[in-house]
Each structure stands twice: as C-alpha cells, then as structure tokens.
Amino acid sequence: MDKKTRNHSICEKIPYIAIILSILFPSLLAGIGGSIGNAISENAGNIGVCVFAIISMLIFWYWFSPEFKGFVKPEASARDIGLVMIPLAILLVFTLIEPLFFYHSFYFSPSLKAAIMGITAGFGEETMFRILSLAIVMRYVRKERRFVTIIILAVIFGISHAGNLAQGADLVMTAAQILHSTFQAFLLTALYLGTGSVIFPIFAHGLYDFICFTTDPLVSGDGILTQQYSTGRLLYEFIVAVTIGIIALYLISKNKFAKANEIWEKKWISER
C-alpha cells in the first residue's frame, strides 16, 4: 500500500512562513544538540550540532515523504556536477595561494578541533540556512519568484554572522565576513540546487572552513576573526568572494533555472 500523502497547507498557502520555519526548526534542534554535547566537552557540543542537523533532515524527509525523495542522491549528470564544482575549485585555489600575497611564510596549523568545527559548519549551517529551506523554495515557491527568494536567503545567511560580535570578533572583520558569507551562500546554493544532493554543499562548506581555520593565523582557536586584515587583503577577499558568487549564481540561474527546476522536479516526485 502506498504511503498516504500529508496535507501541507502552510507550504501551499504561505510558503514563506514555511521557509522561515524550515530555518528556525533545525536551528532550534542544532542548539539543543550543541547544549547537550557541551555538557561533556566543546568538541562533543559540535558533534551534537551535527547529529541533530542530521535528525532535522530525517524529520523533514519523513514529514514530506513519499513526495520528497531524499537529500543524498544526486539528480544531475557527472558533467553538470563538475561544472557547478568549478567555482568551488577556484575559491579553494585563491584561498590557498593567499599567503603568497599577504604572509611572509605559509601557515598551516591543523587540529582535531579545527576539523570538527569545519564538519559542524558543513552540517549545522547548511541544514539551518539551505538544505531544508531551499527544498521548500524549489517545491512551493512560484518559479518566477525563486531567484529573489534565493538572494534573500543568502543575505540572511550573511547577516547571521553578525553574531560573531558577541564572541569577540572585530567589527570591521564581521562586516567583511557578512559580505563574504552572502556571496559564498550563492556558491553553496548552486552546489545544492545544481546537484540535488546535500553532499556537495556540506563538503564544500566544511572543507572551506577547515582551510580558513588552519591556514589563517588571525583566526582564533574558536574560528573568530579578532584582528583586522590589511586593506589589500580585504580587497582581495572582496574580489574573490564577489567573483565566485556571481559565477555560481550565473551557473544556477541561467535559462531561468531550467536545470535546477528539472532536478528538483525529480526530487519532488508527486504532481502538484
């Protein structure tokens, strides 16, 4: 017997409320997971965030099944996946060669904590700001409004980094990070919508943050920028972020989201 399809009236009638809830719900669960883990240790707190982020995805999948096929399986060809990965490769290259321009020597200080923080950023932030919300966008938001909605979600992701101020981040660097994160969100959005799989944005986000945590001596042990970059380095970061963001946005939005719409029509299998 086929599983009965639930009635998702909020998603159908007021999808933007559903999008807000899809951000708040995993954020709440991630906070609970982090609090439980922090009772043991900081690393356990980060692992708790990851575990509860996965739980959020499982709840979403269960709630929208059998309509929603799941988060993991890609629905794009290897060629299309490779194409959308190009901006990520460029970002990683320019991040890694940055010391050639702004440091006297190459700096690399890996640690278990940095690896766990990178994984946490991948699972936690992607679940809170993209994985659930964009799935709803690609199902319930009218096609002509999806581009604007994606831009707004990217801006929300960027602004969320203002919370670093409460952890001792520098004001100028926080403003720069908000801008950088907004354009990075375009890349992560392209990786998700252009593949139909959470594997790619989670991997990209986690790897990028790990590189930043371990190759930038100005980043604190908690991943916070407490010192200002030079003007030249700020300009470098700005140019790279904007360029990568625009390339990624172009790849996903060309032909009026034709490829992305096709992919997500496969992810959401029932007729509307």
FENKA-V949087 format. One record per residue. N is the residue number from 1. RES is the residue in one small letter. PSI is psi as a letter, one per 40 degrees, with the letter a starting at -180 (999 if undefined). OMEGA is omega in whole degrees, 0 to 359 (NA if undefined). Layout:
# FENKA-V949087
N/RES/PSI/OMEGA  N/RES/PSI/OMEGA
This chain:
# FENKA-V949087
1/m/h/179  2/d/i/179  3/k/h/182  4/k/h/178  5/t/h/180  6/r/i/175  7/n/h/182  8/h/g/188  9/s/d/180  10/i/d/179  11/c/d/182  12/e/d/188  13/k/d/181  14/i/g/186  15/p/d/182  16/y/d/173  17/i/d/178  18/a/d/179  19/i/d/178  20/i/d/179  21/l/d/180  22/s/e/173  23/i/d/183  24/l/d/184  25/f/d/179  26/p/d/177  27/s/d/178  28/l/d/180  29/l/d/178  30/a/d/177  31/g/d/178  32/i/d/179  33/g/d/179  34/g/d/180  35/s/d/178  36/i/d/181  37/g/d/181  38/n/d/176  39/a/e/179  40/i/d/179  41/s/i/179  42/e/d/178  43/n/d/178  44/a/d/177  45/g/d/178  46/n/d/177  47/i/d/177  48/g/d/177  49/v/d/180  50/c/d/182  51/v/d/183  52/f/d/173  53/a/d/177  54/i/d/177  55/i/d/178  56/s/d/179  57/m/d/180  58/l/d/178  59/i/d/178  60/f/d/180  61/w/d/180  62/y/d/184  63/w/d/183  64/f/e/176  65/s/i/7  66/p/e/181  67/e/d/185  68/f/h/187  69/k/e/180  70/g/i/188  71/f/e/195  72/v/d/188  73/k/h/175  74/p/i/177  75/e/e/181  76/a/i/178  77/s/i/179  78/a/d/179  79/r/d/182  80/d/d/176  81/i/d/179  82/g/d/181  83/l/d/183  84/v/e/177  85/m/e/183  86/i/d/179  87/p/d/177  88/l/d/180  89/a/d/179  90/i/d/179  91/l/d/181  92/l/d/180  93/v/d/182  94/f/d/175  95/t/d/182  96/l/d/181  97/i/e/180  98/e/d/178  99/p/d/179  100/l/d/182  101/f/d/191  102/f/e/176  103/y/i/176  104/h/d/180  105/s/i/179  106/f/h/182  107/y/h/177  108/f/h/183  109/s/g/181  110/p/i/177  111/s/i/177  112/l/d/180  113/k/d/179  114/a/d/179  115/a/d/180  116/i/d/178  117/m/d/178  118/g/d/178  119/i/d/180  120/t/d/177  121/a/d/180  122/g/d/181  123/f/d/186  124/g/d/185  125/e/d/179  126/e/d/178  127/t/d/183  128/m/d/190  129/f/e/184  130/r/d/194  131/i/d/180  132/l/d/186  133/s/d/181  134/l/d/175  135/a/d/178  136/i/d/178  137/v/d/185  138/m/e/177  139/r/d/192  140/y/e/179  141/v/h/180  142/r/i/187  143/k/d/183  144/e/e/181  145/r/e/185  146/r/d/183  147/f/d/180  148/v/d/179  149/t/d/179  150/i/d/178  151/i/d/181  152/i/d/179  153/l/d/177  154/a/d/178  155/v/d/178  156/i/d/178  157/f/d/179  158/g/d/182  159/i/d/181  160/s/d/180  161/h/e/175  162/a/d/178  163/g/e/178  164/n/d/178  165/l/d/180  166/a/e/179  167/q/e/175  168/g/e/180  169/a/i/177  170/d/i/184  171/l/d/181  172/v/d/181  173/m/d/177  174/t/d/177  175/a/d/178  176/a/d/180  177/q/d/176  178/i/d/179  179/l/d/181  180/h/d/182  181/s/d/178  182/t/d/180  183/f/d/175  184/q/d/178  185/a/d/177  186/f/d/178  187/l/d/182  188/l/d/176  189/t/d/179  190/a/d/179  191/l/d/181  192/y/d/183  193/l/d/182  194/g/e/179  195/t/d/184  196/g/e/183  197/s/i/179  198/v/e/183  199/i/d/188  200/f/d/177  201/p/d/178  202/i/d/178  203/f/d/183  204/a/d/182  205/h/d/181  206/g/d/181  207/l/d/181  208/y/d/180  209/d/d/178  210/f/d/178  211/i/d/179  212/c/d/181  213/f/d/189  214/t/e/183  215/t/e/181  216/d/h/182  217/p/e/179  218/l/e/177  219/v/h/181  220/s/i/179  221/g/e/178  222/d/e/177  223/g/f/183  224/i/h/177  225/l/h/182  226/t/e/180  227/q/i/182  228/q/i/171  229/y/i/172  230/s/i/179  231/t/d/180  232/g/d/181  233/r/d/175  234/l/d/178  235/l/d/177  236/y/d/180  237/e/d/182  238/f/d/182  239/i/d/180  240/v/d/183  241/a/d/182  242/v/d/181  243/t/d/181  244/i/d/181  245/g/d/181  246/i/d/178  247/i/d/181  248/a/d/180  249/l/d/178  250/y/d/182  251/l/d/184  252/i/d/187  253/s/e/182  254/k/i/183  255/n/f/175  256/k/f/177  257/f/f/185  258/a/d/181  259/k/d/181  260/a/d/179  261/n/d/179  262/e/d/179  263/i/d/185  264/w/e/169  265/e/d/174  266/k/d/179  267/k/d/176  268/w/h/195  269/i/e/185  270/s/i/177  271/e/i/179  272/r/999/NA
